[in-house]
Amino acid sequence: MPSGTEPITSVGVDVGTTTTQVVVSRLRVTPPTHDGAGTPEIRDRTVVHRGAVHATPLVDAETVDIDAVAAIVTDAFEAAGIEPATVDTGAVIVTGETAKRRNAEPLVRRIAGDAGDFVAAAAGGSLEAVLAGRGSGAAAHAAETGRVVANVDVGGGTTNVAVFAGETLLDTRVLDVGARIARVSGRDDGYVTELSPAAERLIEADDLDVAVGDPATETTLRPLADAAASAIVDCVDGPPFDHRIESLAMGALPDEPVEIGDLVVTGGVGHLVNDLADDGDADRSEDRGEGRDGSIGADGTAEPVGAAVDPFRFGDLGPLLATSLRESIRDRSGLPDRPTELAEDLRATVVGVGTESTTFSGRTIWLPVDRLPLRDVPVVAVDPPNERSGTAPDRFERAVRTARDLYDFDDVDGLALYVAEIGSLAYDDLATTAAAIASAVQSIADDLAVVIVTRENCANVLGQLLAGELADPVPVLDELRLEAGVRLDIGEPFGDRDAVPVVVKTLVFGG
């Protein structure tokens, strides 16, 4: 290990539409600067254990088997030789169709609680897109080359796109399209058993002749795979977007077009796309302990691929969609004619969850005793100081009113007021800000824990000033960049550090 770094153990668990995966990583964090200031940075990320790829266990079509998922995580921890008590950080994320299942929220909270004292629970397509892009290496590739790189993560339930330009995340796009828009029965003489609402929209838009009960043949289902692949490529290539893409989008789509320099394809379908490369390395998947097609057998292990393989071996559209997507990418003039293969594809999301979900506060924080850790703390942004936003008391009182409108305080344990811009950091101005914060939070301090988060390096002074204003002081963290609507998991300081680990996340469950 490099001199002057501190190792921490991180876990990532991805419970997806079709598969569940666990990784254990070792992160190396920079030491304090000579004056004790600055934000700790993760300098090195090493995956030390990749758990087996398991089929996501279900009780029925609408319910995940929580105990079975917990057993998968326990087995992975045992194989990695770690205990939950030794885990410093990490996250559990439910993705794709799993996030829509009726017990998704108790599932992710149970697994996060079992995995360690500070393992975050997260869900949401945009977050999944970013984590897949970071886990695959697409974000690092963009930063290293200065190019615009789109990471297209195609799984069983959704397609999640993250576009990176240099070191900047430009946007995310989530499409309700994946391998399981169509399900089929059996490997021989199968038939179409289910078509998702997204499949029905594609069938209507392209006037396709596909229905439940039809024979599961390539002739029958290849047109649907072509339509799904075309929609994915249109989503990456736009804007502008036609009505079909808008009807399939989950969340906002970007308004400004961008020229994609490199395209990275990940996820279960992405793994199949990469294996269709004209000059693909025949040993690439075997070296990682996977079947060439990334297929998952009944026992949850990888299956080898033969010369002639049933395109419906997964009971869905996956292999046909991969073939169609490869061809659609090649034929689209506005995109690179072939994907760029990086370090991870099948495990991109879970590697991102395990290695890229944690950040750190600055080192000049103010922490009252016994206030951390905190989980699922919603963030409300405070308006920046300007002629229209009013006085400091006005701005903080408005933020608290917004919090009351957005959240039932009986359902959350804390609230983070995010101050992106305080204004002058002179002592008198910080004292005025502290008085305004104190006045605003006194009305809610008895109901829930309040945390003040600033982008500027001033937490220690602001915290001391708040301690003089409030009978029950609040934590103040600094040097974090946040957005309204996200949630925070805030851990305890580890080792002899003054900084705390923070996971910035979304929680989006349901249909």
N, C-alpha and C positions, 0 to 999 in steps of 0.2 A: 504494500500500500504506500502511495506517495507520502513523503514526509509532510507533516503539518495538516493532514486531513483527518476528519473524524468519521468512522464508518457508522451508518445506521442501516437497519434492516427494514425493508419495505415489502409488502405483499400486494398483489393484484389479483382480483377474482372477477371474471367476466361470465355472467350467467346470461347466455344469449338465446336466440330463438331455437337454434338447433344444438349448440354445444356449450359446455361449461369448461372453463379453463382456469388454472391457477399458476401464477409465477411468483417466485421469491427472488428479490433483487437486493444487491448491496449498493448503497449510495454513499459516495464520499463527499463530505461537506467541508468547505473551506473554513479555516480557523478565523478568529477575530483579527481585525487589522490592528496596527500598533496602538491606535487610540481607542480601540474597542467599539468603533462605530462601523457603519456599513451593514449590508444585508448578507447573511450567509448564502452561499451559492453551492449548488450540487455540481461538482466538477467531473464526476465520473459515475456512470451507471452500469452495473454489471448484473445480468440475469444469472443467478447461481443455480436456479432450479426451474425447469419447465415441467409442470405436471402433465399427465396424460390428457389428451383431448377426449372428453366424455360427452355422450349424448345427454342433453339437458333432461333430467328425469321429471316426468309429469304424473300427477294423480289422474287427471282427465284433461280434456282439451282446454280448459280454462284455469287449471290449477297446477302450479309447480309443486313438486314434492320437496318441501323445505328440508325435511330430515335427510333425504337422500343427497341433496346439494351440500348440506352440512357435512355429511360423511365424506364426500369428494374432497372438501377442503381439509378435513382432518387427515385423510390419507395423504394428501399432498404435503401437509406440514410434517407428518411423520417421515415421508420419503426425503424431505429436505433437511430433516434433523433439527427442526426448530419448534419452539413452544410459543403460543400466543403471547405470553408474558415478555418474550424477547423481541417482539415486533414493535418497531418505533413508529411506523407510519404506513400508509397505503390506502387502498380503496377497494370497495366492492361496487360493481356497476351492473345493473340489469339493462339489457339492450334489446332492440328489435321488438318482436312480439311479446317477449317475456315481460317487458315493462308495462304491457297492457293487461296482463293477467290479473285476476282479482286479488291474488295474494302477493303481488309483486312487492308492495311496500313492507309488509312484515317479513318477507323473504330477505330483502336486502338488509334490513335492520338486524335481523337475527344473525346473518352471516357476518356482518360487520362487527357485531358484538362478540361473536365467537372468535374472530380472527385476531383480536388484540385490543388494547386499551384505546388506541388512537388509529382506528381504521374507519375511513369515511364510507357512508352509504350514498350512492349517487345513481341517477337515472336521467336519461334525456339524449335525444339524437344529436344535438349540436355538440354536447360534451363528448359523446362517443366519437364523433367525427374528428375532433381535435386530438383526443387521446390516440386514436388509430393513426392519425398523421404523425404524431410524435413517436409513437411506438414503432412504426414502420421504418422511421428514419427520413421520412419526407420533409419534415420541418428542418431537420439538420441539413439535409441536402439543399434545401432552398437557402438556408443561411450560409452554407459553404460556397455555393455557386452564384448567389445573387439572382437566381432564376425564379420565375413564378412556377410553383409546383402544386398540382392538385392531387390530393390523396383521395381515392375513391374506394370506400370500404363497403363491399357488397356482401351482405350476409343472408340469413334466412328470411328475416322480416323486413329490413329496410336497407337503403343505400344512403350512406353518410359521407358527404364530401366536405373536405377542408382545403381551402386554397391559401397557400403561404407565398409571400413575396419577400425574399431575403429573410430577415428575422421577424417579419410582421405576419400575423394571421389576418388575411384580408376578409374572408367570410366563410360561413358554413352553409351547406344546403342539405336538406334531409328529404328523401323521397320514399314514399310508401311502396317500395318495390324491392323484392328480394326473391330468393329461390323458392320460397313457400307461398308465392301467390297462387300456385297450383300444386295440389297434392294428388298423388296417384297411389293405387293399391298394388302391392306385390311386384315381383320382378318379371313374372311371366303372365301374359294375357291380362295385364293390369288395365285399369280404367281410371278416369278422372273422378276423384272422390270429393274434391272441394276446390272452389275458385274464390279467391279473396275479393273483397270490394274493389281493390286496386286492379285486379285482373279483369273484373267486369267492366271497369271504366276503360281499360285498354282494348278489350274486345269490342265495346261499343264505338270507341273512337276510330278504330282501324277496321271496323266491320268484319270481324273475324268469326269463323264458324267453329266455336269451341263451347262445349257445355259439359256440365257434370254428367257422368255416365258414359261419355265418349271413350273409345279405346285409347289407352295411353301409348301412343305411337309417335315417332318423330314427325311423321306427316301431319298428325293432328296438332301437336303442341309446339312445333318449331315456329310457326307464325306468331304464337303468343310470346315465345322467347325472343323473337326478333323485335316485337313491339316493345317489350320490357327493356331490351338492350338499347333500342333507339331512344327510349325515354331517359335512360340513365345518361347516355351520351349528350342528349339535348340539355339535360340538367347541368352537366359539366360545361358545355360549350356556350350556354347562354349567360346573361340575358341578351336579347329579349326572350321571353318564354311564351309558348302558346298556351291555350286554355287547358290542354291535356296535362302539361307539366304543372300548371297552377293547381289543377284538381288533385294531383298526386303528391304535391308538396306538403310537408309537415312543418309548419312554421314559416317564417319569412324567407323570401328569396332576394338575392342582391339586385340592385337597380343598375349598377354600372358594369359593363362588360370588361373582361380582362383577357389578355392573350396568354394562354397556358403554354409554358415552356416545356415542362416535363409532366408526365402522367404516371402516377403510382397506383396500382390496383391491389387491394388487400381484402381480408375477410375470407370466408369459406369459398365463395364464388371467385373472388380475386385470386386465391390460391390455384384454382382450376384454370383461370385465364393465363396465369404465368406459366403453368405447365403445358400450355398450348404453344409456347414460344417456338418459332421455327428452329432456333439453335439452342433450345433449352438444355440445361445440364441434367442428364438423366439421373444423376445421383443426388441432386440437390435436396429432394425431400427425404430420401433415405438417410442422408447424413444428419437430418434433424429428427430422425425417429418417426417419420410420418409415412403413410402410404403416398404414392405419387399423386393420387387424386384427393388426398386429405379425407378419404371416406371414413366413416365411423360405423363400425359393426355393432351388432346387438350387445356385445359385451363392453362397448365404449372404447375399443381400441381401433387403431388404424388398419385398414384393409389394403392389400396390394392390388395393383391394377394389372389386368391381363391385356392381351392384344386386342380383344374385342370386349368392350365393357358395356353393360346395360346402362343406357343414358338415364334411367329412372331408378338407379340403385339406391338413391337416398329417399325415394318416395316423393320427390319434388322436381322442380324445373332446373335445379342447379347446374348439371353438366350442359344441358342445352343452352341455358342462359349464358354460361361461360363461353361457349362457342360463338353464340350470337354477339356477345359483347366484344370479344376479340375482333370479330369481323367488322363490327360497327366502329370501333376505334380506328382500325386500319383504313376504313373507307371515308372517315370524316376529315375533310380538308382542313378544318380549323384546329385540329388537335394533332399531337405527335402520332405517327402511324403505329407505334407500339409502346406498351408500358415500359417504364424504367423499373427494373427489379432491384430492390434494396434488401436490407437485412431480414425483415420480417414481412410475411403476408398473412398466413393463417392466424398467427398469434399477435398481430399488430395491436389490436385493441387491448388485450390483457397485458401485454408488455408495456403499453402506454399507461394503463391504470397503475401498474406496479412501479414504474420508474419516473413518470412525468406528472403525477397528480399532486405532488407536494411542493409547496413553496415555503418561504420563511419571511417572518416579519423582520424589520430592522432591529438593531441591537440596543437601541436607546428607548426600549419600551418601559411602560409603567404597569406593574402587576401587583395588585393587592393580593394578599394571601388567600389561598383556597378558592380562587374563582375559576380555575381551569382544571380539566378540559371542558369545553362547550361543544355541543354538536348541533348541526342543522340550524345555525343562526342566520335568519334572513337579513339581507342588507338593504337599507334604505339610504339613498344618496341625499346629502344636504346640498342645497343650491349654492353655487359659488357666489362670492361677494361681487355685486355689481349694482348699477343704479336701479335696476328693476327688481332685484331680489330682496331689497329691504335691509333692515338692521340684522346684526347677528342673532338677537333673540327671535326676530321674525323668521329667519331661515331655519333655526333649530326647532322652533315650535311647529312650523309647517311640516318638517320632516317627521316629527312625532305624530302629527295628525294623519299624515300619509300612512304611517305604520299602523295606526289604529284602523284605518279604512281597509288596508290590505290584509291584515292578519288578525286572527282570533288569538289573543294573548294566552288563552287557556291551552292552545295547541302548540305553542312554541316555548322553548325554555329561555331564549335570549333574543336580543335585537342588536344589530350592528348599525350604528350611524356612521356613514362613510363621508369623510370630509376631504374631497379631492383637492380643494384649494381653500386654505385658511385666509390667505392674504399676507399681511406683514407678520413676520415671526419675531418682531420686537416684543420684549417682555410685557409691556403695557397692553399691546394688542392681543397677546395670548391670554392675558388675564381677563380681558373683555370677552374673549371667546369662551374661556372656562366658565365665566359667570353665566353666559347665555346657554351653554350646554347644561349646566347644573339646573337652571330654571326650567329647562324643557324636560329633562329626564326625571325630575323629582316626582312628577305625576305618574310615572310608570315604573319607577324603581322597585316598588313593593310587589309588582306583578311579575317581573321577569328580570333576568340579568341583562345589563346594557354594556356594550363594548363600543368604544370610540376607535375608529380606524382612520388614519390619515395617510395621504400619499407623501406628505412632506416629513422631514426628519425633525420631529418636535415632540414625540410622545412622552419623553421623560419629564420635560418641563411642564407640558400640558397636564400630565397626570398628577404631578405635585400640586399644581394650581387647583385642579379639580378636587383633590383630597382636602384642600382647605375650604371648599365650597359645599361638599357633600358629607353627610354623616357616614354614608356607606360608599366608599370610593369605588370607581369603576376602572376596569382595565383600559389602557390606551395602547394601541399598536400603531406602528408607523411603517412607511416605505412599502405600502401595498397598493397596487392598482386594481380597482374593482369596478364592477358595474352594478347598477340597481337590478334587483331580481335574482341575483345569485345567492347562494347560501355558503356559510363558512363552517368548517370544523376546525377548532382551535385547540391545539394540544398544549401540554405542559412543557416548560423549558427542559431540555435534556442535557446531561453532562453538566458542565459549568457554564453553559451558555445563557445569555440574557434573551436571545431570540426564541421564538416559539414556531413550531411547524404549523402551517395553515394549508388546508385543502379548500380550494375554491371550486364550487360544484353547482350543479342544478339537480333538482328532484322533480321529474316529470313522469307521473304515473297515469295509467288509464288510457282509454282510446283516444 
